[in-house]
Amino acid sequence: MENLVLLKLIFRNWWRNKLFTVISLVSLVVGISCTNLLISFVIHEYTIEGENPKKDRILRLTQQLPSMQSTGQVSFVYGGSVAGTIAPFPEIESYLRLTEKEATHIEIENQRFPQQVIVEADSSFCRFFPYQILSGNMKEALIKPDCIALSEEKAMQYFGKIDCIGRELSLVYGDKVDMKRVSAVYQFYAQSALRIDLLGNSQNLQEEGTSCMILLKERTDVSAFRERFESTELPTVTGPGYYKLQTLQESYFDTKLADSVKTFSHRQIALLSIGLLSAFLVLFIACFNYVNLSFSRLLKQVNMIHVETLMGASHSYICRQLFIDTFLTVFIAFILSILVMGDILSLFNYFFDARLTFGFILSWKVFPFILLFVFLLNLIHTNLIFLELSFQVFKQICFYKILAYFVPVRADSVNHSTITTVVAVISFFTGLTIDN
């Protein structure tokens, strides 16, 4: 019953201050939406390849070419030398070579599609990157020269459906036409750094320049292996030399790397710092606006709270009222912000070149942080409001005590002009006022 009365008081107060309520909700919805999107983006990028169970055991080979002394490393490796390079290291479980070809256009049943990058890989691809197979057989695309695998997005673009196994397409390389049969359709896993739309195999990887990755065996000390590998002289493009190793995350944030595989994404880590800073800045502005409006409304509520106190309301009752008021406001703003995020997510991905999904935002990696942030926002705001309320009550008590000191106690001896003068002087020097 007591909680019901509290809710009635809160909703009546909202109704009397409709403009304040609307402005507060809009401010919080915008602030929470932008903050949640930016925080989700930062978490998504910092934990790239988080859905790959082998990400910590996958390393990329890089080397420095004489012509690139000032620009850093290159991921170019001669395909025929890979087997000999990894032979002295029993810790290596497998290797994967990737190379890219760019078709001028693709023809499917008299339809023409624009140029597209085709990635050719070893048959060990699925051991490194666990793409979800939606239909067909991925191994055929990685073994048979006349087969190819498509991403879900490209299957929908080319054929209008996922079930397109056995359909044919023509890859046009200038004057050369290469006929392929679709053997599999796959879907990227969340936070995939390597996003290949057309995946096939090549019989010439031994003779081509490739990008190479190695997969270490389980329970291998990665740090010790990297130190030993990088200090061992091995055959490189320019003769005997030394390779460097990068984890997938290190490679993702290495924007200076001259990557021979353009389908492997890279991101500037400074952008994530700016994104995180922007998130807190937007949140601060929204919270400051909300707290400022709350303080303004609170000044109008002091008399009402005094009346409640005189009618027997306890200290805990007043605190609970303030907490529930703030909690309901923040909770409603949070629910509305989820709806807003769903509407602006595609726009956010477009401007930030991101790959956020609504499922990732609501996943265990992000959603607990969002709930914690909402709880802290509610708790901090309630404490600030209570401190402001205590200060206002303290000011009133001080005012009356000072007034009682200067004004005679007996009512029949009180002079109205004297009281007015004393009140004016006290107000002038202390800034204290008495509400009518």
TIDRENVO-468137 format. One record per residue (C-alpha): x, y, z negated; residue in three letters. Coordinates in Angstrom, 1 decimal. Layout:
<pts>
<pt <X, Y, Z>, "ALA">
...
</pts>
This chain:
<pts>
<pt <0.0, 0.0, 0.0>, "MET">
<pt <2.8, 2.4, -0.9>, "GLU">
<pt <4.6, 1.7, 2.4>, "ASN">
<pt <1.4, 2.3, 4.3>, "LEU">
<pt <1.1, 5.7, 2.6>, "VAL">
<pt <4.7, 6.4, 3.6>, "LEU">
<pt <4.0, 5.6, 7.2>, "LEU">
<pt <0.9, 7.8, 7.3>, "LYS">
<pt <3.0, 10.7, 5.9>, "LEU">
<pt <5.7, 10.1, 8.5>, "ILE">
<pt <3.4, 9.9, 11.5>, "PHE">
<pt <1.4, 12.9, 10.3>, "ARG">
<pt <4.6, 14.9, 10.0>, "ASN">
<pt <5.6, 13.8, 13.5>, "TRP">
<pt <2.2, 14.9, 14.9>, "TRP">
<pt <2.5, 18.3, 13.2>, "ARG">
<pt <6.0, 18.7, 14.7>, "ASN">
<pt <5.3, 17.2, 18.2>, "LYS">
<pt <7.9, 19.4, 19.9>, "LEU">
<pt <10.6, 18.5, 17.4>, "PHE">
<pt <9.7, 14.8, 17.8>, "THR">
<pt <9.9, 14.8, 21.6>, "VAL">
<pt <13.2, 16.7, 21.7>, "ILE">
<pt <14.7, 14.4, 19.1>, "SER">
<pt <13.7, 11.3, 20.9>, "LEU">
<pt <14.9, 12.6, 24.3>, "VAL">
<pt <18.2, 13.6, 22.8>, "SER">
<pt <18.7, 10.3, 21.1>, "LEU">
<pt <17.5, 8.2, 24.1>, "VAL">
<pt <20.0, 10.0, 26.4>, "VAL">
<pt <22.8, 9.8, 23.9>, "GLY">
<pt <22.2, 6.1, 23.1>, "ILE">
<pt <21.8, 5.1, 26.7>, "SER">
<pt <25.0, 6.8, 27.9>, "CYS">
<pt <27.0, 5.6, 24.9>, "THR">
<pt <25.8, 2.0, 25.3>, "ASN">
<pt <26.6, 1.9, 29.0>, "LEU">
<pt <30.0, 3.4, 28.6>, "LEU">
<pt <30.9, 1.1, 25.7>, "ILE">
<pt <29.6, -1.9, 27.7>, "SER">
<pt <31.7, -0.8, 30.6>, "PHE">
<pt <34.9, -0.5, 28.4>, "VAL">
<pt <34.2, -4.0, 26.8>, "ILE">
<pt <33.6, -5.5, 30.2>, "HIS">
<pt <36.8, -4.2, 31.7>, "GLU">
<pt <39.0, -4.9, 28.7>, "TYR">
<pt <37.9, -8.5, 28.5>, "THR">
<pt <38.1, -9.2, 32.2>, "ILE">
<pt <38.0, -12.9, 33.1>, "GLU">
<pt <36.4, -13.5, 29.7>, "GLY">
<pt <34.2, -16.2, 31.2>, "GLU">
<pt <37.2, -18.1, 32.6>, "ASN">
<pt <38.2, -20.7, 30.0>, "PRO">
<pt <41.7, -21.0, 31.6>, "LYS">
<pt <42.5, -17.3, 31.9>, "LYS">
<pt <45.2, -17.4, 29.3>, "ASP">
<pt <47.0, -20.2, 31.2>, "ARG">
<pt <46.9, -18.6, 34.6>, "ILE">
<pt <49.9, -16.5, 35.7>, "LEU">
<pt <50.6, -14.6, 38.9>, "ARG">
<pt <54.0, -14.5, 40.6>, "LEU">
<pt <55.4, -11.2, 41.6>, "THR">
<pt <58.8, -10.0, 42.9>, "GLN">
<pt <60.5, -6.8, 43.9>, "GLN">
<pt <61.4, -6.3, 47.5>, "LEU">
<pt <64.5, -4.2, 48.4>, "PRO">
<pt <62.2, -1.7, 50.3>, "SER">
<pt <60.0, -1.2, 47.2>, "MET">
<pt <62.5, -0.4, 44.5>, "GLN">
<pt <60.6, 2.7, 43.4>, "SER">
<pt <57.0, 1.4, 43.7>, "THR">
<pt <57.2, -1.7, 41.5>, "GLY">
<pt <56.3, -5.3, 42.2>, "GLN">
<pt <54.6, -7.1, 45.1>, "VAL">
<pt <52.5, -10.3, 44.9>, "SER">
<pt <53.9, -11.5, 48.2>, "PHE">
<pt <55.4, -15.0, 48.1>, "VAL">
<pt <56.4, -17.2, 51.0>, "TYR">
<pt <54.0, -20.2, 51.0>, "GLY">
<pt <56.5, -22.8, 51.9>, "GLY">
<pt <58.8, -22.0, 48.9>, "SER">
<pt <56.2, -22.4, 46.2>, "VAL">
<pt <56.5, -26.2, 45.7>, "ALA">
<pt <60.3, -25.9, 45.3>, "GLY">
<pt <60.0, -22.8, 43.0>, "THR">
<pt <57.8, -24.5, 40.4>, "ILE">
<pt <59.5, -28.0, 40.6>, "ALA">
<pt <62.0, -27.3, 37.7>, "PRO">
<pt <59.2, -26.4, 35.3>, "PHE">
<pt <57.2, -29.4, 34.0>, "PRO">
<pt <54.9, -27.0, 32.0>, "GLU">
<pt <53.1, -26.1, 35.3>, "ILE">
<pt <50.0, -28.1, 35.9>, "GLU">
<pt <49.1, -26.7, 39.3>, "SER">
<pt <49.5, -23.8, 41.7>, "TYR">
<pt <47.2, -21.8, 44.0>, "LEU">
<pt <48.1, -19.9, 47.1>, "ARG">
<pt <45.8, -17.3, 48.6>, "LEU">
<pt <46.0, -15.5, 51.9>, "THR">
<pt <43.6, -13.1, 53.6>, "GLU">
<pt <42.4, -12.6, 57.2>, "LYS">
<pt <40.1, -9.9, 58.4>, "GLU">
<pt <37.6, -10.8, 61.1>, "ALA">
<pt <36.6, -7.9, 63.4>, "THR">
<pt <33.0, -9.0, 63.1>, "HIS">
<pt <30.9, -12.1, 62.5>, "ILE">
<pt <28.3, -13.5, 64.9>, "GLU">
<pt <25.3, -15.6, 63.7>, "ILE">
<pt <22.6, -16.6, 66.3>, "GLU">
<pt <23.1, -13.5, 68.4>, "ASN">
<pt <23.3, -11.3, 65.3>, "GLN">
<pt <26.4, -9.3, 64.7>, "ARG">
<pt <27.7, -8.3, 61.3>, "PHE">
<pt <30.6, -5.9, 60.5>, "PRO">
<pt <34.2, -6.8, 59.7>, "GLN">
<pt <34.7, -9.1, 56.8>, "GLN">
<pt <37.7, -10.4, 54.8>, "VAL">
<pt <38.0, -14.1, 54.7>, "ILE">
<pt <40.2, -15.7, 52.0>, "VAL">
<pt <42.0, -19.0, 52.7>, "GLU">
<pt <43.1, -21.0, 49.6>, "ALA">
<pt <44.5, -24.3, 48.5>, "ASP">
<pt <42.2, -27.1, 47.4>, "SER">
<pt <43.1, -26.4, 43.8>, "SER">
<pt <41.0, -23.1, 43.8>, "PHE">
<pt <38.2, -24.5, 41.6>, "CYS">
<pt <40.7, -25.5, 38.9>, "ARG">
<pt <41.6, -21.8, 38.5>, "PHE">
<pt <38.3, -20.0, 39.1>, "PHE">
<pt <35.1, -21.8, 38.0>, "PRO">
<pt <32.7, -20.3, 40.5>, "TYR">
<pt <29.1, -21.6, 40.0>, "GLN">
<pt <28.1, -23.8, 42.9>, "ILE">
<pt <24.5, -23.0, 43.9>, "LEU">
<pt <24.3, -25.5, 46.8>, "SER">
<pt <26.6, -27.7, 48.9>, "GLY">
<pt <30.1, -29.0, 48.4>, "ASN">
<pt <32.9, -26.6, 47.6>, "MET">
<pt <35.6, -29.2, 48.2>, "LYS">
<pt <34.7, -29.5, 51.9>, "GLU">
<pt <35.3, -25.7, 52.4>, "ALA">
<pt <38.7, -26.1, 50.8>, "LEU">
<pt <39.7, -29.2, 52.7>, "ILE">
<pt <38.0, -29.4, 56.1>, "LYS">
<pt <39.2, -26.8, 58.6>, "PRO">
<pt <35.8, -26.3, 60.2>, "ASP">
<pt <34.0, -25.5, 56.9>, "CYS">
<pt <33.5, -22.3, 54.9>, "ILE">
<pt <31.9, -21.3, 51.6>, "ALA">
<pt <29.8, -18.1, 51.1>, "LEU">
<pt <29.0, -16.1, 48.1>, "SER">
<pt <25.3, -15.8, 47.1>, "GLU">
<pt <25.2, -12.2, 48.3>, "GLU">
<pt <26.6, -13.0, 51.8>, "LYS">
<pt <24.3, -16.0, 52.1>, "ALA">
<pt <21.3, -13.7, 51.6>, "MET">
<pt <22.7, -11.1, 53.9>, "GLN">
<pt <23.5, -13.5, 56.8>, "TYR">
<pt <20.7, -16.1, 56.5>, "PHE">
<pt <18.2, -14.5, 54.1>, "GLY">
<pt <18.3, -17.5, 51.7>, "LYS">
<pt <20.7, -19.5, 49.6>, "ILE">
<pt <19.8, -22.9, 51.2>, "ASP">
<pt <21.9, -22.4, 54.4>, "CYS">
<pt <24.1, -25.5, 54.2>, "ILE">
<pt <25.1, -26.7, 57.7>, "GLY">
<pt <24.4, -23.4, 59.4>, "ARG">
<pt <27.1, -22.1, 61.7>, "GLU">
<pt <28.7, -18.8, 62.1>, "LEU">
<pt <31.5, -17.4, 64.4>, "SER">
<pt <34.5, -15.5, 62.9>, "LEU">
<pt <35.8, -13.2, 65.6>, "VAL">
<pt <39.4, -12.1, 65.4>, "TYR">
<pt <39.9, -9.9, 68.5>, "GLY">
<pt <39.9, -12.3, 71.4>, "ASP">
<pt <39.9, -15.4, 69.2>, "LYS">
<pt <36.6, -17.0, 68.0>, "VAL">
<pt <36.7, -19.4, 65.1>, "ASP">
<pt <33.5, -21.5, 64.5>, "MET">
<pt <32.7, -22.4, 60.9>, "LYS">
<pt <30.0, -24.4, 59.3>, "ARG">
<pt <28.6, -23.4, 55.8>, "VAL">
<pt <29.4, -26.2, 53.3>, "SER">
<pt <28.7, -24.4, 50.0>, "ALA">
<pt <27.1, -21.3, 48.4>, "VAL">
<pt <28.5, -20.1, 45.1>, "TYR">
<pt <28.0, -17.4, 42.5>, "GLN">
<pt <30.6, -15.3, 40.7>, "PHE">
<pt <30.9, -15.8, 37.0>, "TYR">
<pt <30.6, -12.8, 34.8>, "ALA">
<pt <33.7, -10.5, 34.6>, "GLN">
<pt <35.4, -12.2, 37.6>, "SER">
<pt <38.4, -10.2, 38.8>, "ALA">
<pt <38.7, -12.2, 42.0>, "LEU">
<pt <35.5, -11.7, 44.0>, "ARG">
<pt <35.6, -13.6, 47.3>, "ILE">
<pt <32.7, -13.4, 49.7>, "ASP">
<pt <34.0, -15.9, 52.3>, "LEU">
<pt <36.2, -18.7, 51.2>, "LEU">
<pt <37.9, -21.3, 53.4>, "GLY">
<pt <41.1, -23.2, 53.9>, "ASN">
<pt <44.2, -22.9, 56.1>, "SER">
<pt <46.5, -25.5, 57.5>, "GLN">
<pt <49.3, -22.9, 57.8>, "ASN">
<pt <49.7, -21.8, 54.2>, "LEU">
<pt <53.2, -23.4, 54.2>, "GLN">
<pt <54.3, -21.0, 57.0>, "GLU">
<pt <52.5, -17.8, 55.8>, "GLU">
<pt <53.1, -15.1, 53.2>, "GLY">
<pt <50.7, -15.7, 50.3>, "THR">
<pt <49.8, -14.6, 46.8>, "SER">
<pt <50.6, -17.4, 44.3>, "CYS">
<pt <49.2, -18.2, 40.9>, "MET">
<pt <50.3, -21.0, 38.5>, "ILE">
<pt <48.2, -22.9, 35.9>, "LEU">
<pt <50.1, -24.0, 32.8>, "LEU">
<pt <49.4, -27.2, 30.9>, "LYS">
<pt <47.4, -27.0, 27.7>, "GLU">
<pt <49.3, -26.2, 24.5>, "ARG">
<pt <52.1, -24.6, 26.5>, "THR">
<pt <53.9, -21.6, 24.7>, "ASP">
<pt <53.1, -19.0, 27.3>, "VAL">
<pt <55.6, -16.4, 26.0>, "SER">
<pt <58.5, -18.8, 25.8>, "ALA">
<pt <57.6, -20.1, 29.3>, "PHE">
<pt <57.5, -16.6, 30.8>, "ARG">
<pt <60.9, -15.7, 29.3>, "GLU">
<pt <62.5, -18.9, 30.7>, "ARG">
<pt <60.8, -18.6, 34.1>, "PHE">
<pt <61.8, -14.9, 34.6>, "GLU">
<pt <65.4, -15.6, 33.6>, "SER">
<pt <65.8, -18.5, 36.0>, "THR">
<pt <67.2, -17.8, 39.5>, "GLU">
<pt <64.8, -19.0, 42.1>, "LEU">
<pt <64.4, -18.8, 45.9>, "PRO">
<pt <62.6, -15.5, 46.9>, "THR">
<pt <61.8, -13.8, 50.1>, "VAL">
<pt <65.2, -12.1, 50.2>, "THR">
<pt <67.2, -15.1, 49.0>, "GLY">
<pt <68.0, -16.2, 45.4>, "PRO">
<pt <66.5, -13.9, 42.9>, "GLY">
<pt <64.1, -13.6, 40.0>, "TYR">
<pt <60.3, -13.6, 39.7>, "TYR">
<pt <58.1, -11.8, 37.3>, "LYS">
<pt <54.9, -13.3, 35.8>, "LEU">
<pt <51.6, -11.5, 35.0>, "GLN">
<pt <48.5, -12.7, 33.3>, "THR">
<pt <45.2, -12.0, 35.0>, "LEU">
<pt <44.5, -9.1, 32.7>, "GLN">
<pt <48.0, -7.6, 33.1>, "GLU">
<pt <47.6, -7.8, 36.9>, "SER">
<pt <44.1, -6.3, 36.7>, "TYR">
<pt <45.5, -3.2, 35.0>, "PHE">
<pt <48.6, -2.9, 37.1>, "ASP">
<pt <47.6, -0.3, 39.7>, "THR">
<pt <51.2, -0.1, 41.0>, "LYS">
<pt <51.3, -3.7, 42.1>, "LEU">
<pt <51.3, -4.0, 45.9>, "ALA">
<pt <48.8, -6.8, 46.0>, "ASP">
<pt <48.6, -9.0, 49.1>, "SER">
<pt <45.1, -10.2, 48.0>, "VAL">
<pt <42.8, -7.1, 48.3>, "LYS">
<pt <39.9, -9.1, 46.9>, "THR">
<pt <41.6, -9.1, 43.5>, "PHE">
<pt <40.4, -6.0, 41.7>, "SER">
<pt <42.5, -3.5, 39.8>, "HIS">
<pt <41.5, -0.8, 37.3>, "ARG">
<pt <43.3, 2.2, 35.8>, "GLN">
<pt <43.5, 1.6, 32.1>, "ILE">
<pt <43.4, 5.4, 31.6>, "ALA">
<pt <39.9, 5.4, 33.1>, "LEU">
<pt <38.7, 3.1, 30.2>, "LEU">
<pt <40.2, 5.5, 27.6>, "SER">
<pt <38.4, 8.4, 29.3>, "ILE">
<pt <35.2, 6.3, 29.3>, "GLY">
<pt <35.5, 5.5, 25.6>, "LEU">
<pt <36.2, 9.1, 24.8>, "LEU">
<pt <33.2, 10.2, 26.8>, "SER">
<pt <31.0, 7.7, 25.0>, "ALA">
<pt <31.9, 9.2, 21.6>, "PHE">
<pt <31.6, 12.7, 22.9>, "LEU">
<pt <28.1, 12.1, 24.3>, "VAL">
<pt <27.1, 10.4, 21.1>, "LEU">
<pt <28.4, 13.2, 19.0>, "PHE">
<pt <26.5, 15.8, 21.0>, "ILE">
<pt <23.3, 13.8, 20.8>, "ALA">
<pt <23.7, 13.2, 17.0>, "CYS">
<pt <24.6, 16.8, 16.3>, "PHE">
<pt <21.5, 18.0, 18.1>, "ASN">
<pt <19.3, 15.5, 16.3>, "TYR">
<pt <20.8, 16.3, 12.9>, "VAL">
<pt <20.5, 20.0, 13.5>, "ASN">
<pt <16.8, 19.6, 14.4>, "LEU">
<pt <16.3, 17.4, 11.3>, "SER">
<pt <17.8, 20.1, 9.1>, "PHE">
<pt <15.5, 22.7, 10.6>, "SER">
<pt <12.5, 20.5, 9.9>, "ARG">
<pt <13.7, 19.6, 6.5>, "LEU">
<pt <13.7, 23.3, 5.4>, "LEU">
<pt <10.0, 23.2, 6.1>, "LYS">
<pt <9.5, 20.0, 4.2>, "GLN">
<pt <11.2, 21.1, 0.9>, "VAL">
<pt <7.9, 22.4, -0.5>, "ASN">
<pt <6.1, 19.2, 0.5>, "MET">
<pt <8.8, 17.1, -1.2>, "ILE">
<pt <8.5, 19.3, -4.3>, "HIS">
<pt <4.7, 18.6, -4.4>, "VAL">
<pt <5.3, 14.9, -4.0>, "GLU">
<pt <7.8, 15.0, -6.9>, "THR">
<pt <5.3, 16.9, -9.1>, "LEU">
<pt <2.7, 14.3, -8.3>, "MET">
<pt <5.0, 11.6, -9.6>, "GLY">
<pt <7.1, 10.5, -6.6>, "ALA">
<pt <10.3, 9.0, -7.8>, "SER">
<pt <13.8, 9.7, -6.5>, "HIS">
<pt <13.9, 6.3, -4.7>, "SER">
<pt <10.5, 6.9, -3.1>, "TYR">
<pt <11.8, 10.2, -1.5>, "ILE">
<pt <15.0, 8.4, -0.3>, "CYS">
<pt <12.9, 5.6, 1.1>, "ARG">
<pt <10.7, 8.1, 2.9>, "GLN">
<pt <13.7, 9.8, 4.5>, "LEU">
<pt <15.3, 6.5, 5.5>, "PHE">
<pt <12.1, 5.1, 7.1>, "ILE">
<pt <11.5, 8.3, 9.0>, "ASP">
<pt <15.0, 8.2, 10.4>, "THR">
<pt <14.9, 4.5, 11.0>, "PHE">
<pt <11.7, 4.7, 13.0>, "LEU">
<pt <13.0, 7.6, 15.1>, "THR">
<pt <16.3, 5.8, 15.9>, "VAL">
<pt <14.6, 2.5, 16.5>, "PHE">
<pt <12.0, 3.9, 19.0>, "ILE">
<pt <14.8, 5.8, 20.7>, "ALA">
<pt <16.8, 2.6, 20.9>, "PHE">
<pt <13.9, 0.6, 22.5>, "ILE">
<pt <13.4, 3.5, 25.0>, "LEU">
<pt <17.1, 3.6, 25.8>, "SER">
<pt <17.1, -0.1, 26.8>, "ILE">
<pt <14.4, 0.7, 29.3>, "LEU">
<pt <16.4, 3.7, 30.6>, "VAL">
<pt <19.6, 1.6, 30.9>, "MET">
<pt <17.7, -0.9, 33.1>, "GLY">
<pt <16.7, 1.8, 35.4>, "ASP">
<pt <20.0, 3.6, 35.7>, "ILE">
<pt <22.4, 0.6, 35.7>, "LEU">
<pt <22.7, 0.3, 39.4>, "SER">
<pt <23.5, 4.1, 39.7>, "LEU">
<pt <26.1, 3.7, 36.9>, "PHE">
<pt <27.7, 0.8, 38.8>, "ASN">
<pt <27.8, 2.8, 42.0>, "TYR">
<pt <29.5, 5.9, 40.5>, "PHE">
<pt <32.0, 3.9, 38.3>, "PHE">
<pt <32.6, 1.1, 40.7>, "ASP">
<pt <31.5, -1.3, 38.0>, "ALA">
<pt <29.9, -4.7, 38.0>, "ARG">
<pt <27.8, -4.5, 34.8>, "LEU">
<pt <24.7, -6.6, 34.5>, "THR">
<pt <21.9, -6.2, 32.1>, "PHE">
<pt <22.6, -9.8, 30.9>, "GLY">
<pt <26.1, -8.8, 29.9>, "PHE">
<pt <24.8, -5.7, 28.0>, "ILE">
<pt <22.5, -8.0, 26.0>, "LEU">
<pt <25.2, -10.7, 25.5>, "SER">
<pt <26.9, -11.5, 22.2>, "TRP">
<pt <30.0, -9.6, 23.4>, "LYS">
<pt <28.2, -6.2, 23.5>, "VAL">
<pt <24.8, -6.3, 21.8>, "PHE">
<pt <26.1, -6.8, 18.2>, "PRO">
<pt <28.2, -3.7, 18.6>, "PHE">
<pt <25.2, -1.8, 19.9>, "ILE">
<pt <23.1, -2.9, 16.9>, "LEU">
<pt <26.0, -1.9, 14.5>, "LEU">
<pt <26.2, 1.5, 16.1>, "PHE">
<pt <22.4, 2.1, 15.8>, "VAL">
<pt <22.5, 1.0, 12.1>, "PHE">
<pt <25.5, 3.3, 11.4>, "LEU">
<pt <23.7, 6.2, 13.2>, "LEU">
<pt <20.6, 5.6, 11.0>, "ASN">
<pt <22.6, 5.3, 7.8>, "LEU">
<pt <24.8, 8.4, 8.4>, "ILE">
<pt <21.9, 10.5, 9.4>, "HIS">
<pt <19.9, 9.5, 6.3>, "THR">
<pt <22.8, 10.4, 4.0>, "ASN">
<pt <23.3, 13.7, 5.7>, "LEU">
<pt <19.6, 14.6, 5.3>, "ILE">
<pt <19.6, 13.5, 1.7>, "PHE">
<pt <22.7, 15.6, 0.9>, "LEU">
<pt <21.0, 18.6, 2.6>, "GLU">
<pt <17.9, 18.0, 0.6>, "LEU">
<pt <19.8, 17.8, -2.7>, "SER">
<pt <21.6, 21.0, -1.8>, "PHE">
<pt <18.3, 22.8, -1.1>, "GLN">
<pt <16.9, 21.6, -4.4>, "VAL">
<pt <20.1, 22.7, -6.2>, "PHE">
<pt <19.8, 26.2, -4.6>, "LYS">
<pt <16.2, 26.5, -5.8>, "GLN">
<pt <17.2, 25.4, -9.4>, "ILE">
<pt <20.0, 27.9, -9.5>, "CYS">
<pt <17.8, 30.7, -8.2>, "PHE">
<pt <15.2, 30.1, -10.9>, "TYR">
<pt <17.8, 29.9, -13.6>, "LYS">
<pt <19.5, 33.2, -12.5>, "ILE">
<pt <16.0, 34.8, -12.2>, "LEU">
<pt <15.1, 33.6, -15.8>, "ALA">
<pt <18.3, 35.0, -17.1>, "TYR">
<pt <17.6, 38.5, -15.9>, "PHE">
<pt <13.8, 38.6, -16.3>, "VAL">
<pt <12.1, 38.8, -19.7>, "PRO">
<pt <10.6, 35.5, -20.8>, "VAL">
<pt <7.2, 36.9, -22.0>, "ARG">
<pt <4.8, 37.2, -19.2>, "ALA">
<pt <3.1, 40.3, -20.6>, "ASP">
<pt <6.4, 42.2, -20.5>, "SER">
<pt <7.3, 41.4, -17.0>, "VAL">
<pt <7.4, 44.4, -14.6>, "ASN">
<pt <6.7, 43.5, -11.0>, "HIS">
<pt <9.1, 46.1, -9.6>, "SER">
<pt <11.9, 44.8, -11.9>, "THR">
<pt <11.4, 41.2, -10.7>, "ILE">
<pt <11.4, 42.4, -7.1>, "THR">
<pt <14.7, 44.3, -7.6>, "THR">
<pt <16.4, 41.4, -9.4>, "VAL">
<pt <15.3, 38.9, -6.6>, "VAL">
<pt <16.6, 41.3, -3.9>, "ALA">
<pt <20.0, 41.7, -5.7>, "VAL">
<pt <20.4, 37.9, -6.3>, "ILE">
<pt <19.4, 37.1, -2.7>, "SER">
<pt <21.9, 39.7, -1.4>, "PHE">
<pt <24.9, 38.4, -3.3>, "PHE">
<pt <24.2, 34.7, -3.3>, "THR">
<pt <22.2, 34.1, -0.1>, "GLY">
<pt <19.6, 32.2, -2.2>, "LEU">
<pt <16.0, 32.7, -1.2>, "THR">
<pt <12.7, 31.6, -2.6>, "ILE">
<pt <10.1, 30.0, -0.3>, "ASP">
<pt <6.6, 31.4, -0.4>, "ASN">
</pts>
